[in-house]
Amino acid sequence: MPYLTKEKTAEYFTKFGTSATNTGSIEAQIALLTERINRISDHLQANKKDFSTHRGLMQLVGKRKRLLTYLSNSNLQNYRQLIEKIGLRK
C-alpha cells in the first residue's frame, strides 16, 4: 500500500498551498518532500545497508533545501510560517 495516496496529496496541497489543484505551490511541495523524507528516514533506520535508498534520501533533502532557500529569498514571512508549521529546525 502506498504511503502517499491521492487523497493525502490533495490534503497537503489544501493545507499548505492555496487549493488542491495548485500543485506548483512551493509550500506544498516542501511539505510533501518533508513527508517523504520522514518516511524514508524511518525505513533507513530499520534497513541500515540500503545504500540506494540513502542516495535518494540525500537527493530529496537537497531538493527541499533548494526550495527552502528560494522561499526564504522570495518571501521570508511565508518561509518562517512554513518552518514553524512543519516543525523543521529553524
N, C-alpha and C positions, 0 to 999 in steps of 0.2 A: 504494500500500500504506500503510495507516495505521501511524503510528509507535507507537501505544499499543493493543496488542491486548488481548483479554480475559485471556489468559494473563499478559501483562506487568502488567496492572492487578491481577490476583489475587496476583501475586508481590509487588507493592508493598504490598498490604494485609496479606499474611502477614509480610513483612519488618518493616514499620513499625507495623502495627496488631496486633491480637491474633489475628485469623483472616482468611481470605479473604472471609468473608461480613460482617465488621464494616466496612462501608463508611462508617460515621459517625465512625470514629476520626480525631481531629484530626491526629495524627502522620502517618497515611497520606495524608490529604488534602493536607497540606503537602508531603509527598514527591512526590505526583502533580503538584501545581502547580509544584514546582521542576523536574520533568522537562519539563513543558510549556513553562515559561519558558525553559529552556535550549535546547529545540528551536526555539522562535520566535526567540530571540536569534541563533541560527545562521542562520536564514532571513533575518533582517533585515540581517545583515552582508553577505549577498550581494545583497539587494534593498533598497537604501537608501531608495528612494522609495515603498515600500509603507506608506503612512501609516495605512491602516485596520488593518493588522496591528499596527502600532506602538501604536495606541489599545487594541487588545485585549490587547497585552502589558502596557500600563500598568494595565489593569483587573485582570489576573491578579496582577501584583506587589502591587497594593493589597489584593486579597483575601488573598494569602499573608501580607502584613504584619498584617492584622487577625487572622488565625488565629494567627500567632505571638505577637501581643500577648495574645490570650486565653489561649494556652497558658502564657505566662510569668506571667500573673497568677494562673492557677489551679494550675499545677504547675511550679514553677521547675526542679526536678530533671529532669523529662522534657523540658523545654524545652532545657536545656543539653545533654542527651544527644542530642537530635534535631539540634540545630545542629552538633554535632560529627560525627554520623553522616552527615548530608547534605553537610557541608562548606560551610556558609554562613559569613558574615563573622565571627560572634561566637564 
